[in-house]
């Protein structure tokens, strides 16, 4: 087996959720002794893993990279199967192509909801999906969405949960890490981008509605490098009089995430939409108590290991946060249940299942 992987998400020291997905597949391939070719561009950071070879491909225009440069290199390298961590991939490839469609939110982002845009992007996504040999969805929720919106036969979509990195485990929340991100005292943590479906304005208002003594003992940490949407959230915090209690540390380096999860008083994921909800799983694996939305794929990930709330009910979010922060025994119980839940996502069920699918499509091709 010689697999190819699109690695353009591996840029810098702070990775996206898709970047972490790619890394876990590469780690699994390396552990199993597979030969893996990682394709990227000038911004991609090479990966130091046995069996993984990096190929930096030129081309400034994304479509040219996707549809011309990459397929040519796949043919030269005689790749057995290619994995794209996106909804798109080469339409004319010399090998089977597997797409991982984490979600279809790109069809519905505010400002891009014009009927013409949605219709065009839906047609494009359907074209990519129809040409793929197989499709991976992170959750049953994502599979249903893909089948319904893209008109893909259910049998073409395989549900494989996102892999959990081995580094996510309980550990000390070092003072150095807190200092690096200007976090002092007990804190409520959120990790992710600041796009509208993440529902952060409601989280900020729910935090502001906490009883003054409880709010005064905690800060709300919104970790993410989303500069475009951050000013509006900062303005909201100022308007609510809690600007001094809401911290925006920017994007957190991968190496620091386990310590931040481990030391938080509570992790909150209030999203209206999630194709999986990896930060909640990472937080549970680090022993953090979790409050999360009861929407989309989140209940599939959290199960009964966290408190699930209606993300559109600010009073319910406030009540759940208050309940956990005010009851140490509940917080400890949620932490234990979260650790047990995280163990239900072992490598053979996640990244190992991706490799098994790549092997099957290669053999069938």
Secondary structure, DSSP 8 states (H G I E B T S, - for coil): -EEEEE-TT--SSS--HHHHHHHHHHHHHHHTT-EEEEEE-TT------TTEEEEE---SSHHHIIIIIHHHHHHHHT-SEEEESSS---SS-SSEEEEEE---GGGT-TT---HHHHHHHHHHHHHHHHHSSEEEESSHHHHHHHHHHH---GGGEEE------TT-S-----HHHHHHTT--SEEEEEES---GGG-HHHHHHHHHTS-HHHHHHEEEEEE---HHHHHHHHHHHHHTT-GGGEEEEES--HHHHHHHHHH-SEEEE--S--SS-HHHHHHHHTT--EEEESSTTHHHHHTTSSEEE-TT-HHHHHHHHHHHHH-HHHHHHHHHHHHHHHTTS-TTTTHHHHHHHHHHHHHH-
